[in-house]
Amino acid sequence: MKTLNIVVTENCELCDKGIRKLNILRYFFKIQEVDVQNGYQEYLLRVPVVLYKDKILDEGIISKIKILRNYIKYP
């Protein structure tokens, strides 16, 4: 199963909403939450950020449609 990483930070309401939106995608992807302090500091001001193979699929206000649309661009 393919893995999507969602880069989040503590006390981030937008991150919590993004994680809830990704729940439906758990049927197709393994969703892994990654703290921004664990090597993802470049995304500190952009969280939440959804990554697939280090490619940004979506950031900020997460959209499932945008994630899937961008996912098909990266084989």
C-alpha positions in Angstrom: 0.0 0.0 0.0 1.3 3.5 -0.9 2.1 5.9 1.9 1.1 9.5 2.2 2.8 11.6 4.8 1.0 14.5 6.4 3.4 17.0 8.1 1.8 18.5 11.1 2.8 20.5 14.2 1.5 20.7 17.8 -1.6 22.7 18.6 -2.5 23.2 15.0 -6.3 23.2 14.3 -5.8 23.3 10.6 -3.6 20.1 10.9 -6.3 18.4 12.9 -8.9 19.2 10.3 -6.6 18.0 7.6 -6.0 14.7 9.3 -9.8 14.2 9.7 -10.3 14.9 5.9 -7.7 12.3 5.0 -9.5 9.5 6.9 -11.5 8.5 3.8 -8.3 8.0 1.9 -7.1 5.4 4.4 -8.8 2.8 2.2 -6.3 3.6 -0.6 -3.2 4.8 1.2 -1.4 4.3 4.4 -1.5 7.8 6.1 1.5 8.6 8.3 1.5 11.7 10.5 5.0 13.3 10.7 5.9 16.1 13.1 7.5 19.1 11.4 10.3 19.0 13.9 11.4 15.5 12.6 13.4 16.7 9.6 10.6 18.7 7.9 11.4 22.2 9.2 11.2 23.6 5.6 7.4 23.1 5.9 7.1 24.9 9.3 5.1 27.8 7.9 3.1 25.7 5.5 1.6 22.9 7.7 -0.3 20.8 7.1 1.5 19.5 4.1 0.6 16.2 2.4 3.6 14.5 0.7 4.0 11.5 -1.5 7.6 10.5 -2.3 8.7 14.0 -1.2 6.3 15.6 -3.7 3.8 18.0 -2.3 0.2 16.9 -3.1 -1.5 19.6 -1.0 -0.9 22.1 1.8 -2.8 24.4 4.0 -6.5 23.8 3.7 -6.4 20.1 2.6 -8.6 19.0 -0.3 -9.1 15.3 -1.0 -9.8 16.0 -4.7 -6.6 18.0 -5.1 -4.6 15.3 -3.4 -5.9 12.6 -5.8 -5.5 14.9 -8.8 -1.9 15.6 -7.9 -1.2 11.9 -6.9 -1.9 10.7 -10.5 0.9 13.0 -11.8 3.5 11.0 -9.8 3.8 7.3 -10.8 
